Each structure stands twice: as structure tokens, then as C-alpha cells.
Amino acid sequence: MAVFLIVVLVIVLILVLTNIRIVPQGKSFVIERLGKYKTTWNAGLHVKTPFIERVANQISMKEQVLDFPPQAVITKTRW
């Protein structure tokens, strides 16, 4: 009986610890509930429902620099 109780407590502890998520600053997590969009988590500590909710995507909120090819510019001069 004691072994069964210990196994159940360990399983519950693992479920609790794996469902507490810390979202780092500069990121956002997209949360889905049963495959449908639920919310977006910003930086901080969050708890999700086991087996029901999942982190669908982790989005970086940092600025992204893109390289564009040079473009010809036509200007009009005023005389």
C-alpha cells in the first residue's frame, strides 16, 4: 500500500512540475486547448492544464533585421 501511494505521489508531482511554465522575457507562447487557439502567454509564470492544453508555438518578440537588395530610385529635380 505504501509503495502504491509513493508511486501516485511521484506521478502527481511530475504532472504538476511539467505543467508549470516560465515564459522568458522577449518571448510569447501560443496556447492551444484541444487543438483550438486559447490565449497567448507573455513573460512570467504560467500553469497549463495537463493533457488538455499545449504550447503550440514559441514566438520571439525580438526585432528582426532583413536585408533588402538595393533599388533604383528615380527623382525629379526642380529648377
C-alpha positions as protocol buffer text, in pm:
chain_id: "A"
residue {
  index: 1
  type: MET
  ca { x: 0 y: 0 z: 0 }
}
residue {
  index: 2
  type: ALA
  ca { x: 283 y: 242 z: 83 }
}
residue {
  index: 3
  type: VAL
  ca { x: 455 y: 172 z: -248 }
}
residue {
  index: 4
  type: PHE
  ca { x: 132 y: 247 z: -438 }
}
residue {
  index: 5
  type: LEU
  ca { x: 92 y: 575 z: -250 }
}
residue {
  index: 6
  type: ILE
  ca { x: 450 y: 677 z: -326 }
}
residue {
  index: 7
  type: VAL
  ca { x: 406 y: 596 z: -697 }
}
residue {
  index: 8
  type: VAL
  ca { x: 85 y: 802 z: -714 }
}
residue {
  index: 9
  type: LEU
  ca { x: 253 y: 1096 z: -537 }
}
residue {
  index: 10
  type: VAL
  ca { x: 550 y: 1082 z: -774 }
}
residue {
  index: 11
  type: ILE
  ca { x: 318 y: 1080 z: -1078 }
}
residue {
  index: 12
  type: VAL
  ca { x: 120 y: 1376 z: -943 }
}
residue {
  index: 13
  type: LEU
  ca { x: 442 y: 1565 z: -866 }
}
residue {
  index: 14
  type: ILE
  ca { x: 574 y: 1504 z: -1218 }
}
residue {
  index: 15
  type: LEU
  ca { x: 245 y: 1626 z: -1371 }
}
residue {
  index: 16
  type: VAL
  ca { x: 248 y: 1943 z: -1162 }
}
residue {
  index: 17
  type: LEU
  ca { x: 612 y: 2025 z: -1235 }
}
residue {
  index: 18
  type: THR
  ca { x: 587 y: 1964 z: -1611 }
}
residue {
  index: 19
  type: ASN
  ca { x: 282 y: 2190 z: -1643 }
}
residue {
  index: 20
  type: ILE
  ca { x: 433 y: 2496 z: -1476 }
}
residue {
  index: 21
  type: ARG
  ca { x: 598 y: 2706 z: -1746 }
}
residue {
  index: 22
  type: ILE
  ca { x: 812 y: 3016 z: -1719 }
}
residue {
  index: 23
  type: VAL
  ca { x: 792 y: 3234 z: -2029 }
}
residue {
  index: 24
  type: PRO
  ca { x: 1118 y: 3427 z: -2068 }
}
residue {
  index: 25
  type: GLN
  ca { x: 1124 y: 3797 z: -2141 }
}
residue {
  index: 26
  type: GLY
  ca { x: 1128 y: 3863 z: -2515 }
}
residue {
  index: 27
  type: LYS
  ca { x: 916 y: 3558 z: -2598 }
}
residue {
  index: 28
  type: SER
  ca { x: 547 y: 3473 z: -2618 }
}
residue {
  index: 29
  type: PHE
  ca { x: 388 y: 3128 z: -2606 }
}
residue {
  index: 30
  type: VAL
  ca { x: 76 y: 3045 z: -2808 }
}
residue {
  index: 31
  type: ILE
  ca { x: -152 y: 2812 z: -2608 }
}
residue {
  index: 32
  type: GLU
  ca { x: -397 y: 2570 z: -2766 }
}
residue {
  index: 33
  type: ARG
  ca { x: -678 y: 2395 z: -2580 }
}
residue {
  index: 34
  type: LEU
  ca { x: -784 y: 2074 z: -2755 }
}
residue {
  index: 35
  type: GLY
  ca { x: -630 y: 2199 z: -3081 }
}
residue {
  index: 36
  type: LYS
  ca { x: -801 y: 2540 z: -3081 }
}
residue {
  index: 37
  type: TYR
  ca { x: -632 y: 2872 z: -3001 }
}
residue {
  index: 38
  type: LYS
  ca { x: -695 y: 2976 z: -2641 }
}
residue {
  index: 39
  type: THR
  ca { x: -455 y: 3256 z: -2548 }
}
residue {
  index: 40
  type: THR
  ca { x: -105 y: 3397 z: -2577 }
}
residue {
  index: 41
  type: TRP
  ca { x: 118 y: 3395 z: -2272 }
}
residue {
  index: 42
  type: ASN
  ca { x: 360 y: 3685 z: -2223 }
}
residue {
  index: 43
  type: ALA
  ca { x: 663 y: 3685 z: -1990 }
}
residue {
  index: 44
  type: GLY
  ca { x: 605 y: 3536 z: -1647 }
}
residue {
  index: 45
  type: LEU
  ca { x: 497 y: 3222 z: -1462 }
}
residue {
  index: 46
  type: HIS
  ca { x: 202 y: 3026 z: -1604 }
}
residue {
  index: 47
  type: VAL
  ca { x: 26 y: 2696 z: -1531 }
}
residue {
  index: 48
  type: LYS
  ca { x: -137 y: 2489 z: -1805 }
}
residue {
  index: 49
  type: THR
  ca { x: -396 y: 2213 z: -1774 }
}
residue {
  index: 50
  type: PRO
  ca { x: -232 y: 1873 z: -1827 }
}
residue {
  index: 51
  type: PHE
  ca { x: -342 y: 1671 z: -2134 }
}
residue {
  index: 52
  type: ILE
  ca { x: -586 y: 1949 z: -2236 }
}
residue {
  index: 53
  type: GLU
  ca { x: -363 y: 2248 z: -2316 }
}
residue {
  index: 54
  type: ARG
  ca { x: -36 y: 2260 z: -2503 }
}
residue {
  index: 55
  type: VAL
  ca { x: 222 y: 2516 z: -2609 }
}
residue {
  index: 56
  type: ALA
  ca { x: 167 y: 2532 z: -2984 }
}
residue {
  index: 57
  type: ASN
  ca { x: 437 y: 2786 z: -3071 }
}
residue {
  index: 58
  type: GLN
  ca { x: 709 y: 2994 z: -2910 }
}
residue {
  index: 59
  type: ILE
  ca { x: 740 y: 3335 z: -3073 }
}
residue {
  index: 60
  type: SER
  ca { x: 1045 y: 3558 z: -3038 }
}
residue {
  index: 61
  type: MET
  ca { x: 945 y: 3921 z: -2985 }
}
residue {
  index: 62
  type: LYS
  ca { x: 1292 y: 4050 z: -3071 }
}
residue {
  index: 63
  type: GLU
  ca { x: 1338 y: 4285 z: -3362 }
}
residue {
  index: 64
  type: GLN
  ca { x: 1435 y: 4104 z: -3682 }
}
residue {
  index: 65
  type: VAL
  ca { x: 1656 y: 4278 z: -3937 }
}
residue {
  index: 66
  type: LEU
  ca { x: 1600 y: 4187 z: -4302 }
}
residue {
  index: 67
  type: ASP
  ca { x: 1843 y: 4252 z: -4584 }
}
residue {
  index: 68
  type: PHE
  ca { x: 1681 y: 4407 z: -4892 }
}
residue {
  index: 69
  type: PRO
  ca { x: 1855 y: 4433 z: -5229 }
}
residue {
  index: 70
  type: PRO
  ca { x: 1933 y: 4787 z: -5348 }
}
residue {
  index: 71
  type: GLN
  ca { x: 1662 y: 4952 z: -5555 }
}
residue {
  index: 72
  type: ALA
  ca { x: 1689 y: 5213 z: -5827 }
}
residue {
  index: 73
  type: VAL
  ca { x: 1530 y: 5544 z: -5735 }
}
residue {
  index: 74
  type: ILE
  ca { x: 1401 y: 5798 z: -5986 }
}
residue {
  index: 75
  type: THR
  ca { x: 1399 y: 6154 z: -5856 }
}
residue {
  index: 76
  type: LYS
  ca { x: 1263 y: 6471 z: -6010 }
}
residue {
  index: 77
  type: THR
  ca { x: 1470 y: 6784 z: -5984 }
}
residue {
  index: 78
  type: ARG
  ca { x: 1305 y: 7125 z: -5953 }
}
residue {
  index: 79
  type: TRP
  ca { x: 1462 y: 7416 z: -6145 }
}
